Amino acid sequence: QVQLVESGGGLVQAGDSLRLSCAASGRTFNIYHIGWFRQAPGKEREFVAAISWGGSSTFYADSVKGRFTASRDNAKNTVYLQMNSLKSEDTAVYYCAALPSRLWERKQSPDEYAYWGQGTQVTVSS
């Protein structure tokens, strides 16, 4: 019912900024919360941020708090992740995913997300 496509990744230097986009299709998009995860080679998938279906609530991992900001435009079926002050340790493939609204309290758990995008590569050089 929901298809997600990430874009906006690239190669940047430490201290630079990037904005990732998560474009969704499907009539039921607005009933889902959206989470952002990342995965570096040899590491487990890591929670980054989540934004509620209405955009009024956000939650961030300690590692990105104060640097990353999630937002959404439901009219455009698009969610964004603004990443500022990027560090080399932010290098990873970034994924967006859709979380059923009843599961907001489980937003940090990847197993709870119903749909996933294919990911976009972010590489930060020092």
N, C-alpha and C positions, 0 to 999 in steps of 0.2 A: 504493500500500500504506500510505502514511502521509499523513495530513492534519493540518495545523497551523493553529491559530487563536490570534493574539496578542490580549491585552487588557491593560488597566491604564494606558494612556496618558492624558494630560490636560494641562491648563494649570496650571503651578506657578510659583512665584517662585524665583529663585536661592537656593541653600542648602537648598531643600526636598528631600524624598525621594519616590520612586515605586517601586512594585514591579510589574514587568511579568510576565505569565503567558503561557506557551505551552502550550496544551492540544492534545494529540495523540490521534488515533484510528488504530487499526490494530494488528493482533496482533504486528507486527514492530517496534514502537516501541523496545523495549529494546536492539535490536542497533545502533541509531544513536547517534552522538554528536550533540550539538545546539550550533549556533553562533548567536550574535546579531550582527546587522549593523545599520547605520543609514545613512540617506541623506538629506541635506539638499538643498534646491532648488539645482540647478545644480552639484552635486557628485557624485562617484562614490560608489558603495556602499562603505562602510567597515566593516572588521572591528572588532567590539567585544569579544566574549568567546566562549569555547567551553568546554563541559563534556563529559567523557567519558561513555560509555554507563552506566558504573557509578557515576558521580559522584565518583570518587576523584581525578580530575585536572581542573584548570581552567587556562585561559590567558587573559590579558587584554591588550588594546592598551594601550600606554603612556599614552594620553590618558585612560583610565578606571581605571587600576590604583590600588588603594587606595580607590576610591570606589564601584565596582560589584562585586557579588558574584553569581555564578551558582550555582544549586543545582537539584536535580531530585528528584522523588518519582515513581519508576517505578510504584509501586502505583497512583498517581493519573494516570499518563500525563501529567505536567505538569512543565515546566521553568520556573524563575523567574529573573528578573534584578532584583536589589535595587539601586537607584540612589540613592546618597546624595550630599549636597553638590553638587546639580545646578548646572550653569553654563549660561549662555545658549548657549554653543557646543555643548551637548548637544542642542539643538533639532534634531529630525529625525524621520523615520518609522523606527521600529524593527521589524526582521524577525527571526523565528527560522527556522532551517533545519536540516534533517537531513543528517548526513554519514555515509556508510558507514564502519563501524568500521575497515576496512582503510586508510582515508585520514586517520587522525588527524594525521599529519605534515603534511598539506596543509590543516589547519583554518583558516588565514587566507585561503584562496583561495575566493572565492564560487563559482567555476566548478565546484568539486568537490562542491558540495552537491546532493543529489538532490531534495529537496522544500523548498518555501518556503511560509510563511504570507502573508497579505495585508497585514500590517503594522499598527502602531498609532502614532498621532501623539503625540509628546512635544514640548511647547512650554514653554520656560523663559524667563520674563521677568526682566529685571534691574532 
